[in-house]
């Protein structure tokens, strides 16, 4: 089994024996949305306005001076109401080169036992949904449940607040395949006491790398986590093909199984992964 320090192999040709050894690259995140870098969010929510039966989602700041955190977040805590149905949408997120999109959610959840005799519909989960769309519009996205695909019902696996002095931050990551121009993510609350502290949306690539005098460009991972993408490399300047260079981009953003490679042309000397 190859060690985590690197992978080595050989490329044979009639003219030369070319050795290569490379470190396995780490998948790169291409961030599409990160609320920790926003001064305000002003996301679409339902219900809202004077006709709203419940307070619903409220934007506020989450501050932790010890960690240097001052993030815009959303909170909801309509446990004293029945038939709660609070929706919150991200802005339209263009997928760019993504075939699979990831969403990281940092949140806190209060234990329903903190509301004895008060809670009429207390929950300890919320729903994450998404809606693919081919163009962003100025109108808010549809809020009817049937318009959306459920990603997951999310619970506080790391723990829930059981007193007002606790700070328990849960982090959950989910992913979806994407084929259209972009996505709206939706958070549906049905009676939890919940804070969405930070939201990050991104996709993963196998990053640019040069191996055996062949350059492999930044490559988005496949739509399915278990699928691989075969990529052909290009010889670096002043190098020529020994055997067509190829590598596989895995679903976690790591390159694997290098085949083939290039060598420096006559009159040029190898300096690292360049020919001079």
KEMIVO-864114 format. One record per residue (C-alpha): residue number from 0; residue in three letters; y, x, z. Coordinates in nm, 4 decimals. Each point is the difference from the previous one (the first is absolute). Layout:
{atom NUM,"Ala",{Y,X,Z}},
...
This chain:
{atom 0,"Unk",{0.0000,0.0000,0.0000}},
{atom 1,"Unk",{0.3443,0.1300,-0.0852}},
{atom 2,"Unk",{0.2125,0.0964,0.2976}},
{atom 3,"Unk",{0.3412,-0.1558,0.0660}},
{atom 4,"Unk",{0.1594,0.3387,-0.0697}},
{atom 5,"Unk",{-0.0633,-0.0164,-0.3698}},
{atom 6,"Unk",{-0.2432,-0.0471,-0.2865}},
{atom 7,"Unk",{-0.1195,0.2767,-0.2284}},
{atom 8,"Unk",{-0.1715,-0.0011,-0.3353}},
{atom 9,"Unk",{-0.0519,0.1887,-0.3245}},
{atom 10,"Unk",{0.0836,-0.0657,-0.3637}},
{atom 11,"Unk",{-0.2133,0.1893,-0.2523}},
{atom 12,"Unk",{0.0888,0.0792,-0.3587}},
{atom 13,"Unk",{-0.1289,0.2395,-0.2619}},
{atom 14,"Unk",{0.3084,0.2150,0.0417}},
{atom 15,"Unk",{0.0706,-0.0069,0.3697}},
{atom 16,"Unk",{-0.1167,-0.0915,0.3436}},
{atom 17,"Unk",{0.2822,-0.1800,0.1755}},
{atom 18,"Unk",{-0.0094,-0.0498,0.3755}},
{atom 19,"Unk",{0.2017,-0.2591,0.1811}},
{atom 20,"Unk",{0.0415,-0.1146,0.3550}},
{atom 21,"Unk",{0.2400,-0.2679,0.1158}},
{atom 22,"Unk",{0.1018,-0.1950,0.3045}},
{atom 23,"Unk",{-0.0720,-0.3689,-0.0098}},
{atom 24,"Unk",{0.3332,-0.1756,-0.0457}},
{atom 25,"Unk",{0.1128,-0.2716,0.2354}},
{atom 26,"Unk",{0.0946,-0.3407,-0.1407}},
{atom 27,"Unk",{0.3736,-0.0582,-0.0358}},
{atom 28,"Unk",{0.1749,-0.3218,0.0982}},
{atom 29,"Unk",{0.2596,-0.1363,-0.2414}},
{atom 30,"Unk",{0.2109,-0.2259,0.2229}},
{atom 31,"Unk",{0.1310,-0.3245,-0.1496}},
{atom 32,"Unk",{0.1434,-0.1554,0.3178}},
{atom 33,"Unk",{0.0681,0.1452,0.3442}},
{atom 34,"Unk",{0.1903,-0.2133,0.2497}},
{atom 35,"Unk",{0.0584,0.2963,0.2329}},
{atom 36,"Unk",{0.2575,0.1293,-0.2516}},
{atom 37,"Unk",{0.1907,-0.3279,-0.0344}},
{atom 38,"Unk",{0.3167,-0.0878,0.1919}},
{atom 39,"Unk",{-0.0667,-0.3727,-0.0466}},
{atom 40,"Unk",{-0.2795,-0.2053,-0.1534}},
{atom 41,"Unk",{0.1214,-0.3571,-0.0581}},
{atom 42,"Unk",{-0.3381,-0.1154,-0.1294}},
{atom 43,"Unk",{-0.0757,-0.3538,-0.1120}},
{atom 44,"Unk",{-0.1465,-0.2203,0.2727}},
{atom 45,"Unk",{-0.1095,-0.3574,0.0536}},
{atom 46,"Unk",{0.0954,-0.2139,0.1813}},
{atom 47,"Unk",{0.3669,0.0924,0.0382}},
{atom 48,"Unk",{0.3382,-0.1630,0.0496}},
{atom 49,"Unk",{0.1031,-0.2967,0.2146}},
{atom 50,"Unk",{-0.2861,-0.2167,-0.1285}},
{atom 51,"Unk",{-0.2628,0.2421,0.1325}},
{atom 52,"Unk",{-0.2203,-0.1471,0.2706}},
{atom 53,"Unk",{-0.0826,0.3386,0.1542}},
{atom 54,"Unk",{0.2022,0.3235,0.0389}},
{atom 55,"Unk",{-0.2402,0.1820,-0.2333}},
{atom 56,"Unk",{0.0372,0.3635,-0.1042}},
{atom 57,"Unk",{0.3046,0.1861,0.1344}},
{atom 58,"Unk",{0.1187,0.3422,-0.1163}},
{atom 59,"Unk",{0.0907,0.2472,0.2739}},
{atom 60,"Unk",{-0.0190,0.3718,0.0821}},
{atom 61,"Unk",{-0.2994,0.1683,0.1580}},
{atom 62,"Unk",{0.1261,0.2960,0.2014}},
{atom 63,"Unk",{-0.1913,0.2711,0.1833}},
{atom 64,"Unk",{0.2340,0.2784,0.1082}},
{atom 65,"Unk",{-0.2839,0.2293,0.1120}},
{atom 66,"Unk",{-0.1466,-0.0014,-0.3520}},
{atom 67,"Unk",{0.3339,-0.0134,-0.1772}},
{atom 68,"Unk",{-0.0810,-0.3389,-0.1515}},
{atom 69,"Unk",{0.2618,-0.2552,-0.1014}},
{atom 70,"Unk",{-0.1667,-0.2167,-0.2645}},
{atom 71,"Unk",{0.0824,-0.3423,-0.1363}},
{atom 72,"Unk",{-0.2829,-0.2398,0.0765}},
{atom 73,"Unk",{-0.0941,-0.3673,0.0099}},
{atom 74,"Unk",{-0.1133,-0.1942,0.3053}},
{atom 75,"Unk",{-0.1379,-0.3497,0.0478}},
{atom 76,"Unk",{-0.1151,-0.1778,0.3155}},
{atom 77,"Unk",{-0.0276,-0.3761,-0.0535}},
{atom 78,"Unk",{-0.2848,-0.0489,0.2467}},
{atom 79,"Unk",{0.1722,-0.3003,0.1610}},
{atom 80,"Unk",{-0.0284,-0.2050,-0.3229}},
{atom 81,"Unk",{-0.2842,-0.1787,-0.1749}},
{atom 82,"Unk",{-0.0959,0.0304,-0.3675}},
{atom 83,"Unk",{0.1781,0.3330,-0.0400}},
{atom 84,"Unk",{0.0274,0.1219,-0.3588}},
{atom 85,"Unk",{0.2410,0.2946,-0.0305}},
{atom 86,"Unk",{0.0103,0.2006,-0.3231}},
{atom 87,"Unk",{0.1657,0.3343,-0.0720}},
{atom 88,"Unk",{0.0090,0.1721,-0.3404}},
{atom 89,"Unk",{0.0650,0.3573,-0.1012}},
{atom 90,"Unk",{0.2322,0.0530,-0.2954}},
{atom 91,"Unk",{-0.1671,0.0182,-0.3413}},
{atom 92,"Unk",{-0.1763,0.3387,-0.0109}},
{atom 93,"Unk",{-0.0493,0.1519,-0.3449}},
{atom 94,"Unk",{-0.3355,0.1677,-0.0238}},
{atom 95,"Unk",{0.1063,0.2880,-0.2242}},
{atom 96,"Unk",{-0.3115,0.1975,-0.0946}},
{atom 97,"Unk",{-0.2100,-0.1522,0.2762}},
{atom 98,"Unk",{-0.3373,-0.1571,-0.0692}},
{atom 99,"Unk",{-0.0606,-0.0492,0.3691}},
{atom 100,"Unk",{0.2766,-0.0622,0.2539}},
{atom 101,"Unk",{-0.0181,0.0716,0.3740}},
{atom 102,"Unk",{0.1959,-0.1630,0.2804}},
{atom 103,"Unk",{0.0317,0.1579,0.3454}},
{atom 104,"Unk",{0.1102,-0.2351,0.2782}},
{atom 105,"Unk",{0.1200,0.1168,0.3412}},
{atom 106,"Unk",{0.0216,-0.2934,0.2382}},
{atom 107,"Unk",{-0.0264,-0.1136,0.3597}},
{atom 108,"Unk",{-0.1568,-0.3191,0.1315}},
{atom 109,"Unk",{0.0395,-0.1771,0.3341}},
{atom 110,"Unk",{-0.3039,-0.1273,0.1847}},
{atom 111,"Unk",{-0.0114,-0.3811,0.0150}},
{atom 112,"Unk",{-0.0698,0.0256,0.3733}},
{atom 113,"Unk",{0.3662,0.0965,0.0447}},
{atom 114,"Unk",{0.0950,-0.3635,-0.0677}},
{atom 115,"Unk",{-0.1938,-0.2081,0.2551}},
{atom 116,"Unk",{0.0778,-0.3690,-0.0360}},
{atom 117,"Unk",{0.2598,0.0720,-0.2739}},
{atom 118,"Unk",{-0.1991,0.0823,-0.3101}},
{atom 119,"Unk",{-0.0857,-0.2986,-0.2170}},
{atom 120,"Unk",{-0.1398,0.1938,-0.2952}},
{atom 121,"Unk",{-0.0257,0.3656,0.1028}},
{atom 122,"Unk",{-0.1883,0.2254,-0.2419}},
{atom 123,"Unk",{-0.0843,0.3683,0.0111}},
{atom 124,"Unk",{-0.0284,0.0534,-0.3751}},
{atom 125,"Unk",{0.2186,-0.0353,-0.3078}},
{atom 126,"Unk",{-0.0777,-0.0241,-0.3718}},
{atom 127,"Unk",{0.0882,0.2524,-0.2690}},
{atom 128,"Unk",{0.0140,-0.1468,-0.3509}},
{atom 129,"Unk",{0.1253,0.1071,-0.3415}},
{atom 130,"Unk",{0.1197,-0.1492,-0.3243}},
{atom 131,"Unk",{-0.0031,0.1986,-0.3256}},
{atom 132,"Unk",{0.2780,-0.0705,-0.2437}},
{atom 133,"Unk",{0.1106,0.1409,-0.3370}},
{atom 134,"Unk",{0.3763,-0.0089,0.0641}},
{atom 135,"Unk",{0.2311,-0.0072,0.2988}},
{atom 136,"Unk",{0.2244,-0.3058,0.0193}},
{atom 137,"Unk",{0.3075,-0.0874,0.2028}},
{atom 138,"Unk",{-0.1818,-0.2990,0.1449}},
{atom 139,"Unk",{-0.2205,0.0461,0.3073}},
{atom 140,"Unk",{-0.3732,0.0130,-0.0702}},
{atom 141,"Unk",{-0.2067,-0.3180,0.0515}},
{atom 142,"Unk",{-0.1058,-0.0476,0.3606}},
{atom 143,"Unk",{-0.2896,-0.2416,-0.0496}},
{atom 144,"Unk",{-0.3231,0.1549,0.1318}},
{atom 145,"Unk",{-0.1923,-0.0763,-0.3206}},
{atom 146,"Unk",{0.2339,0.2282,-0.1966}},
{atom 147,"Unk",{-0.1156,0.3028,0.1980}},
{atom 148,"Unk",{-0.3126,0.2076,0.0396}},
{atom 149,"Unk",{-0.1006,0.0808,0.3551}},
{atom 150,"Unk",{-0.0317,0.3715,0.0659}},
{atom 151,"Unk",{-0.1134,-0.0350,0.3608}},
{atom 152,"Unk",{0.0575,-0.1634,0.3338}},
{atom 153,"Unk",{0.1229,0.2851,0.2155}},
{atom 154,"Unk",{-0.0583,0.0422,0.3727}},
{atom 155,"Unk",{0.1322,0.2538,0.2489}},
{atom 156,"Unk",{-0.2946,0.2394,0.0115}},
{atom 157,"Unk",{0.1870,0.2627,0.2031}},
{atom 158,"Unk",{0.1011,-0.2547,0.2619}},
{atom 159,"Unk",{0.2456,-0.2740,0.0928}},
{atom 160,"Unk",{0.2927,-0.0088,0.2387}},
{atom 161,"Unk",{-0.1150,-0.1280,0.3379}},
{atom 162,"Unk",{0.3312,0.0651,0.1778}},
{atom 163,"Unk",{0.3636,0.0285,-0.1018}},
{atom 164,"Unk",{-0.0009,0.3749,0.0769}},
{atom 165,"Unk",{-0.2666,0.0987,-0.2530}},
{atom 166,"Unk",{0.0493,0.1418,-0.3471}},
{atom 167,"Unk",{-0.3191,-0.0208,-0.2055}},
{atom 168,"Unk",{0.0438,0.0677,-0.3716}},
{atom 169,"Unk",{-0.2878,-0.0931,-0.2281}},
{atom 170,"Unk",{-0.0337,0.1506,-0.3477}},
{atom 171,"Unk",{-0.2052,-0.1725,-0.2675}},
{atom 172,"Unk",{-0.0376,0.0985,-0.3666}},
{atom 173,"Unk",{-0.1231,-0.2321,-0.2743}},
{atom 174,"Unk",{-0.0127,0.0387,-0.3789}},
{atom 175,"Unk",{-0.0120,-0.2227,-0.3072}},
{atom 176,"Unk",{-0.0667,0.0522,-0.3715}},
{atom 177,"Unk",{0.3112,-0.0611,-0.2124}},
{atom 178,"Unk",{0.0298,-0.0733,-0.3722}},
{atom 179,"Unk",{0.3329,-0.1795,-0.0438}},
{atom 180,"Unk",{0.3548,0.1352,0.0181}},
{atom 181,"Unk",{0.0265,-0.0308,0.3771}},
{atom 182,"Unk",{-0.0860,-0.1763,0.3230}},
{atom 183,"Unk",{0.1485,-0.2092,0.2775}},
{atom 184,"Unk",{-0.1733,0.0527,0.3337}},
{atom 185,"Unk",{0.0195,-0.2880,0.2472}},
{atom 186,"Unk",{-0.0517,-0.0135,0.3751}},
{atom 187,"Unk",{-0.1034,-0.3385,0.1349}},
{atom 188,"Unk",{0.0322,-0.0750,0.3698}},
{atom 189,"Unk",{-0.1687,-0.3076,0.1462}},
{atom 190,"Unk",{0.0963,0.0416,0.3635}},
{atom 191,"Unk",{-0.0165,0.3669,0.1013}},
{atom 192,"Unk",{0.2521,0.1977,0.2035}},
{atom 193,"Unk",{0.0321,0.2855,-0.2424}},
{atom 194,"Unk",{0.2265,0.2876,-0.1039}},
{atom 195,"Unk",{-0.0283,0.1555,-0.3465}},
{atom 196,"Unk",{0.1370,0.3406,0.0902}},
{atom 197,"Unk",{-0.0363,0.1900,-0.3284}},
{atom 198,"Unk",{-0.1395,-0.0739,-0.3452}},
{atom 199,"Unk",{-0.0870,0.2624,-0.2605}},
{atom 200,"Unk",{-0.1337,-0.0751,-0.3490}},
{atom 201,"Unk",{-0.1327,0.2815,-0.2165}},
{atom 202,"Unk",{-0.2628,0.1104,-0.2475}},
{atom 203,"Unk",{-0.2121,0.3143,-0.0026}},
{atom 204,"Unk",{-0.0228,0.2724,-0.2619}},
{atom 205,"Unk",{-0.1975,0.3160,-0.0515}},
{atom 206,"Unk",{0.2952,0.2437,-0.0016}},
{atom 207,"Unk",{0.0961,0.2562,-0.2635}},
{atom 208,"Unk",{-0.2235,0.3025,0.0201}},
{atom 209,"Unk",{-0.0793,0.3103,-0.2054}},
{atom 210,"Unk",{-0.3572,0.1241,0.0125}},
{atom 211,"Unk",{-0.1703,0.2651,-0.2129}},
{atom 212,"Unk",{0.3172,0.0310,-0.2142}},
{atom 213,"Unk",{-0.0105,-0.3743,-0.0764}},
{atom 214,"Unk",{0.2713,-0.2413,0.1122}},
{atom 215,"Unk",{-0.0987,-0.3493,0.1189}},
{atom 216,"Unk",{0.2905,-0.2421,0.0287}},
{atom 217,"Unk",{0.0683,-0.2476,0.2785}},
{atom 218,"Unk",{-0.2537,-0.2834,-0.0508}},
{atom 219,"Unk",{-0.0074,-0.3464,0.1590}},
{atom 220,"Unk",{-0.3291,-0.0996,0.1564}},
{atom 221,"Unk",{-0.2086,-0.2778,-0.1477}},
{atom 222,"Unk",{0.0337,-0.3735,0.0678}},
{atom 223,"Unk",{-0.3199,0.0131,0.2067}},
{atom 224,"Unk",{-0.0352,0.2438,0.2898}},
{atom 225,"Unk",{-0.3526,0.0999,-0.1054}},
{atom 226,"Unk",{0.0922,0.0749,-0.3624}},
{atom 227,"Unk",{0.0987,0.3425,-0.1351}},
{atom 228,"Unk",{0.2400,0.0964,-0.2784}},
{atom 229,"Unk",{-0.0931,0.2835,-0.2362}},
{atom 230,"Unk",{0.2971,0.2189,-0.0952}},
{atom 231,"Unk",{0.0255,0.2713,-0.2621}},
{atom 232,"Unk",{0.2010,0.3070,0.0936}},
{atom 233,"Unk",{0.2390,0.1970,-0.2184}},
{atom 234,"Unk",{-0.0074,0.3771,-0.0209}},
{atom 235,"Unk",{0.2979,0.1693,0.1611}},
{atom 236,"Unk",{0.2387,0.1864,-0.2346}},
{atom 237,"Unk",{-0.1553,0.3075,-0.1609}},
{atom 238,"Unk",{-0.3528,-0.1173,0.0802}},
{atom 239,"Unk",{-0.2748,-0.1343,-0.2262}},
{atom 240,"Unk",{-0.2969,-0.2283,0.0506}},
{atom 241,"Unk",{-0.3330,0.1471,0.0986}},
{atom 242,"Unk",{-0.1509,-0.3438,0.0518}},
{atom 243,"Unk",{0.1968,-0.3273,0.0037}},
{atom 244,"Unk",{0.1294,-0.0257,0.3620}},
{atom 245,"Unk",{-0.0756,-0.3284,0.1773}},
{atom 246,"Unk",{0.0155,-0.1286,0.3564}},
{atom 247,"Unk",{-0.0614,-0.3269,0.1777}},
{atom 248,"Unk",{0.2676,-0.1788,0.2058}},
{atom 249,"Unk",{-0.1677,-0.1861,0.2875}},
{atom 250,"Unk",{0.1186,-0.3212,0.1620}},
{atom 251,"Unk",{0.1289,0.1885,0.3062}},
{atom 252,"Unk",{0.2302,0.2177,-0.2112}},
{atom 253,"Unk",{-0.2152,0.3127,0.0019}},
{atom 254,"Unk",{-0.1013,0.1974,-0.3079}},
{atom 255,"Unk",{-0.3663,0.0883,-0.0366}},
{atom 256,"Unk",{-0.2609,0.1419,-0.2413}},
{atom 257,"Unk",{0.1996,0.2397,-0.2125}},
{atom 258,"Unk",{-0.1653,0.0774,-0.3328}},
{atom 259,"Unk",{0.1155,0.2463,-0.2635}},
{atom 260,"Unk",{0.3179,0.2022,0.0063}},
{atom 261,"Unk",{0.2300,0.2378,-0.1844}},
{atom 262,"Unk",{0.0634,0.3745,-0.0123}},
{atom 263,"Unk",{0.2983,0.2171,-0.0751}},
{atom 264,"Unk",{0.0492,0.0886,-0.3654}},
{atom 265,"Unk",{-0.0374,0.3627,-0.1117}},
{atom 266,"Unk",{0.3055,0.1978,0.1054}},
{atom 267,"Unk",{0.0680,-0.2157,0.3083}},
{atom 268,"Unk",{-0.0997,0.0709,0.3591}},
{atom 269,"Unk",{-0.0951,-0.2511,0.2665}},
{atom 270,"Unk",{0.2549,-0.0298,0.2800}},
{atom 271,"Unk",{-0.1236,-0.2658,0.2371}},
{atom 272,"Unk",{-0.0499,-0.3055,-0.2228}},
{atom 273,"Unk",{0.2406,0.1238,-0.2703}},
{atom 274,"Unk",{-0.0372,0.2324,-0.2970}},
{atom 275,"Unk",{0.2753,0.2581,-0.0386}},
